[in-house]
């Protein structure tokens, strides 16, 4: 395997420590090549950014937090988050579009719940991360 040119990067960290890195790292050329062969595609990165952008709304997150505990109808959700039913319905339509919530009809009422365990696990992971003390 040919020797790869090395390059030295230097940066000052927040605590004033000089951070240096010789690129590429010795012995890591193979793993670097593997990473370059399978990066996140631009199209998938764009879709993920759009998906995460939909979550950047506090009202949607409050609705998700309630639905992580139990399914509810629009009227009960509206009371729980202090919004009118029309606004909650609008948020629920968005959450359904990105497949975070699903619904079931019972008589005249429509009950909403998280789509599946992936959504619940994602929600829980974010909550746990935010509750961790800073290191």
matplotlib code that plots the C-alpha trace (Angstrom):
import matplotlib.pyplot as plt

x = [0.0, 1.5, 2.3, -0.4, 0.7, 0.3, -1.0, -1.1, -4.1, -4.1, -6.9, -7.4, -10.1, -12.5, -10.3, -7.2, -5.6, -3.8, -5.4, -3.3, -3.9, -1.6, -3.7, -4.1, -3.7, -1.2, -3.0, -6.3, -6.1, -8.2, -10.9, -10.9, -11.3, -14.3, -15.9, -15.4, -17.1, -20.3, -21.1, -24.7, -25.9, -26.7, -30.3, -30.8, -29.0, -31.5, -34.5, -33.1, -32.6, -36.2, -37.5, -35.6, -36.8, -40.4, -39.5, -38.1, -41.5, -42.1, -45.9, -45.3, -42.8, -45.3, -47.9, -45.4, -44.5, -48.2, -48.6, -45.5, -47.5, -50.9, -53.1, -55.6, -58.2, -57.7, -60.0, -58.0, -54.7, -55.8, -56.7, -53.5, -51.2, -53.4, -54.1, -57.3, -58.4, -57.8, -54.1, -53.6, -55.3, -52.9, -49.9, -51.2, -51.5, -47.9, -46.9, -48.9, -47.3, -43.8, -45.1, -44.6, -48.2, -51.1, -54.7, -57.7, -61.3, -63.7, -67.3, -67.1, -63.7, -60.3, -57.5, -53.8, -50.8, -47.1, -46.6, -44.5, -41.7, -39.0, -40.7, -41.0, -37.4, -36.2, -38.2, -36.9, -33.3, -33.6, -35.2, -32.5, -29.7, -31.1, -31.4, -27.7, -25.4, -22.9, -19.5]
y = [0.0, 3.4, 5.9, 8.5, 12.1, 13.3, 16.6, 18.2, 20.0, 22.2, 23.8, 25.4, 23.8, 25.7, 25.2, 26.6, 23.2, 22.8, 19.9, 18.4, 15.5, 13.9, 13.0, 10.2, 8.3, 5.5, 2.2, 3.8, 4.1, 0.9, 2.1, 5.5, 4.0, 1.9, 5.0, 6.8, 4.0, 4.0, 7.6, 8.8, 9.6, 13.3, 12.3, 10.4, 13.2, 15.7, 13.5, 13.2, 16.9, 17.5, 14.9, 16.3, 19.8, 18.7, 17.9, 21.4, 22.6, 22.7, 22.0, 18.9, 17.7, 18.3, 16.3, 13.5, 13.5, 12.9, 10.3, 8.5, 7.9, 7.0, 7.4, 10.3, 12.0, 15.5, 17.2, 15.7, 16.5, 20.1, 20.5, 18.8, 21.1, 24.2, 24.7, 24.7, 21.6, 23.0, 23.7, 20.3, 18.7, 20.6, 19.3, 15.8, 15.9, 16.9, 14.1, 11.6, 12.8, 12.0, 8.7, 9.5, 9.0, 6.9, 6.9, 4.6, 5.5, 4.5, 5.7, 9.4, 9.8, 9.4, 8.4, 9.1, 7.2, 6.9, 5.0, 2.3, 1.3, 3.1, 6.4, 5.7, 4.6, 7.7, 10.0, 8.2, 8.4, 12.1, 12.7, 10.6, 12.4, 15.8, 14.6, 13.5, 15.9, 17.7, 16.2]
z = [0.0, -1.0, 1.8, 2.0, 2.4, 5.9, 6.9, 10.3, 11.7, 14.7, 16.6, 20.0, 22.1, 24.3, 27.4, 25.6, 24.9, 21.6, 19.7, 16.9, 14.6, 12.0, 9.0, 8.0, 11.2, 11.1, 10.6, 9.8, 6.1, 5.5, 7.9, 6.3, 2.9, 4.2, 5.6, 2.3, 0.4, 2.5, 3.6, 4.1, 0.6, -0.1, -0.8, 2.4, 4.4, 2.8, 3.8, 7.3, 7.6, 6.5, 8.9, 11.8, 10.8, 11.3, 14.9, 15.5, 16.7, 20.5, 20.1, 18.0, 20.6, 23.4, 21.5, 21.0, 24.7, 25.6, 23.0, 24.3, 27.5, 26.0, 23.0, 23.0, 20.9, 19.5, 22.1, 25.0, 23.4, 22.9, 26.5, 27.6, 25.6, 25.9, 22.2, 20.2, 18.4, 15.0, 15.8, 17.3, 14.2, 12.0, 14.0, 14.0, 10.2, 10.0, 12.4, 10.4, 7.1, 8.5, 10.0, 13.6, 14.7, 13.6, 14.4, 14.9, 14.8, 17.6, 17.0, 16.4, 18.0, 16.4, 18.7, 18.0, 19.2, 18.3, 15.0, 16.4, 18.8, 16.6, 17.3, 21.0, 21.2, 19.3, 21.6, 24.7, 23.5, 22.9, 26.4, 28.1, 26.2, 27.3, 30.9, 31.1, 32.9, 30.7, 30.9]

ax = plt.figure().add_subplot(projection="3d")
ax.plot(x, y, z, "-o")
ax.set_aspect("equal")
plt.show()
